[in-house]
Amino acid sequence: MAQINNQAPKVGWTCDPRRGRGLRLVQFWVPGTKAPSFIDGLRSKCLALRGDPAEAEMLKFSEQATQKMEGWL
């Protein structure tokens, strides 16, 4: 005999109050950070930036932004 699955959906997005506020759930794929091809690509990009003045400027900017964010949580 066939079995009928009457379980509730795992995600109750249909009655989610956020939908009522005009928000919509979006799902997308991102690269797997543990994939060897991702790691190799990241390594080569990092090595290409070594010694680049733009890298030093961006790191300084990131550090300053991080300091401003401390205590936000």
NORQUIDA-V639101 format. One line per field, one symbol per residue. psi: psi as a letter, one per 30 degrees, with the letter a starting at -180 (. if undefined). burial: # if it has 24 or more other C-alpha atoms within 12 Angstrom, else .. A space follows every 50 residues. Layout:
psi->???
burial->???
//
This chain:
psi->kkkkjgkllejhffgkfeefgglkkkklklkjffkeeeeeeeeeeeeffk fkeeeeeeeeeeeeeeeffkge.
burial->.................................................. .......................
//
